[in-house]
Amino acid sequence: MAATRVLLPGLLCDRAVWQAQIDAIGPCHVADYAALDSLPAMAAHVLATAPAGPLAVAGHSMGGRVAFEMWRQAPERIERLALLDTSYHPLDEGEAGEAERAGRMSLLATARRDGMRTMAREWAPGMLHPSQQHSPVFEAVLDMFERKTPDVFAAQINALLTRPDCTELLATIRCPTLLLCGRDDAWSPPARHEHMQRHISGSRLVIIETCGHMSTMEQPAAVSSALTEWLTWAT
């Protein structure tokens, strides 16, 4: 039975973040987390709503964290994993964790006060490579974020602030695993993916040049090529 291709969007993202890859690799099940506010709940929802049988799961950013939780809950269903621009670590303790919490809550306050697009204009520049600033890709990211509501933003922020620690999970992964990120991803930098590669047996790492955090939209051809190859790896 062929594995269903499942694509997991990141924070405030929807099908648009994967559209170039869908065009390249064919039909996929794209997850929608609705207003769920925890990563385990999102993973359980995807497992329950995806077609029965084996799954080839690719997650971007927060979607990569959902992919980890899917592996934790139902490893027997996961035929292969692709983890893009993501990480495994929990919320830091002490001042660093409080700074992350404060930053996310400040963005949420802006979204509630001034609207999602205004918030996105403040937040998105750090996600993309400098060459993409003021580009059609940048505007497409703003459009995508604007399609979500502040309540959905709040729910997904909660999911990330309460994210499980996946450090010990890495060594349990025994399926073909692609790790991919932008060379200039400041949110989930190459060093995090290099750590995952060292701890996930047989995993392969692809670093995309001239690319920030939004790799699927910034460098769609390179990401699509990597995913196309990943789908052919022997299990």
N, C-alpha and C positions, 0 to 999 in steps of 0.2 A: 504494500500500500504506500503510495507516494505521500511524502510529508506535506502538509499544508504549510504554506509560507505565511508566517504571522509577523507583522510589522508593528512595533510598539513606539508611538510618538513620545517625545519628551514634554517637559513642562510647557503648558499652553499651546502645544502643537497639535496639528490634526493631519489628515491625509496629505495635505499639501507638502509637508516636510519630506514625504516619501514618494511624491508623484513621479519624479524622474526615474527612480528605481523601479517603480511599478511598471512604467512604460518600457523599461529595459528587460525585466525578468518575468513579466506576466502577472496573472491574477494572484492577489494576496488578500489575506484577511487583515484589515487594519483595525487595531484596537481603539475603542472609545471608552475612557474611564468614567464618563458622566461626572457625577459630583462625589465620587469616592475619595476618601481622605486618608488612606493608608496604602503603602506599597503592597503589603500582603493581600489586602482586599482587592486591589487592582489586579494582582496576579490571579487570584481565585476567579475573578470575573472573566478575565481573558480565557482561562482554562475552561470555564463553563460555557462560554459563548463561541469559542472556536470550533470548527468542525472536529468530529471525533477522529481519533487516530494520532499518528506521529506528527510532530510539529518541527518546522525549521524556523527558529525564532530569532529575529533581529530587533534589537532595541537601541534607540538613540537617546543619549543623555538620561533623563529620568526613566525613559523606556528601558535602558540597560539595567537599571535597578529593578524594574518590574520583571525583566527577564531572569535576574538572579533569584527573585522570589518564586517565579514559575519553576525554576530548577529545584529550589528547596522543597516545593510542594509536590511536584510530580515529575521527577527526573526521568521516569520511564517513558514519558510522552515526548521528551525533548530529544530530537534526533541530531540537531546541530544548533549552535549558538553563534550569533554575531553581536558583538558589544561595541557600540560606536560612541566615542566622545562621552564616556561615562566613568563611574568609579565605584568603589566597593566600601569606602570608609564611612563610619557613622558620623553624626554631628560631633565636632570637636568639643572637648570639655573646656571649661573656663572661659577666658576672655574671647578666644577665637570663635567658640560656639555662640557666645552671646552676640558677637559682632555679626555673624551670619544671620542669626535670628532677627537682630535689629534691622539689618539691611533688607531682608525679605519683607518685614513688616512695614518698613518705610515705603517700599514699592507698592505694597497692597494699599496703604493709605492714599498714595497718589492715584492709584487706579480707582478707588472709591470716590475720591474727591474730584479728580479731573478727567477720568475716563481711561479706558484701557490703552488707547493709542498714545495718549500723552505719556503714560507710564512706560509704554514700549519704546518710545523715542528716547527716554532717559536710560533704559535698561539695555536695549539691544546693541548699541555700538560696541560694547565690550565682548559681545559674542562672535562678531564677525571679523575677518581679516581686514586690516585698514584699507585694502584695495576695494572692498565691497561697500564702504561707507557711501551713502547717497546713491547707491546703485539700484537697479530694479530688484535685485535679490534682497537688498535691505528693505525696500518697500513691501515686498512679498512677505517678509518676516513680520513686519508691522501689521499687515493685513491679517495674517494668521492669528497673531496674538489678539487683535481686536475682535475676532470672532468669538472669543471666550469672554465670560463674565467675571466680575470681581469675586463672586461666590465660588466659581470654579477655581479661580486663582488661589483663594484662601484654602480650599480643600487640598489642592496640590502642594501648596506651601506646607501645610500640616504634614502631608505624606513625606515630604523631604526632610522636615525638621525632626520627624520621628523615624527616620530611615534605619532599618536594621543594619548591623555590622555584618558585612559579607566576607570579611578577611578569611575566616576559617572555611568558608564555603568554597573558595577558589580551588583548593586541592581536591575537592570531591568531584569536580567537573571532568567528565571522561568522554565527551563527545567532540566532534570537530568544531573548533572554536576560532572565529576570526575576531581579532582586536584591531580597531581602526580609530584613528583620530587625526585631526588637523595638526600640522606642525606647530601652528601658532594658537592652539586652543588654550586660552588662559584659564578656562573653567575646569577642564579635565585634561591636563597636559600630558604629553607623551610619557613622562616619568611614571604616571599612574598606570598607563597601559603596559609599560615595560615591566612593572611589578606584577601585573596580572599575567603577563606572558610567562614570567618565571615560575608562577605558581599554578597555572592551568596546564596540565600535561598535554603536549602536542599542539598547543595553540600557536597561531601565526599572527604576527603584528604587521600592519600596514599603516604607514604614516603618510598623510596627504600633504603635499607641499602647497604653499601659498593659500593656507586654509585655517580658519578659526574653528569655533565650536559647532557651527551649523554646516557641517561637512556635506550632508546630503543635498543641500541647496547651493552651497558655495562652489563645490567641485563635483557636480552630479555624475559626470562621465567616469571619473576616477573611482568614485564610490560604487557606482553601478558595476563597473568592471570587477572590482574586488568581490562584490556580492555574487556576481555571476560565477566567478571562479570558486568561491566558497561553496556554492550549491553543488559543485561537481566533486568535492572532496569525498574520498571513500570513508564510510563509517566504520 
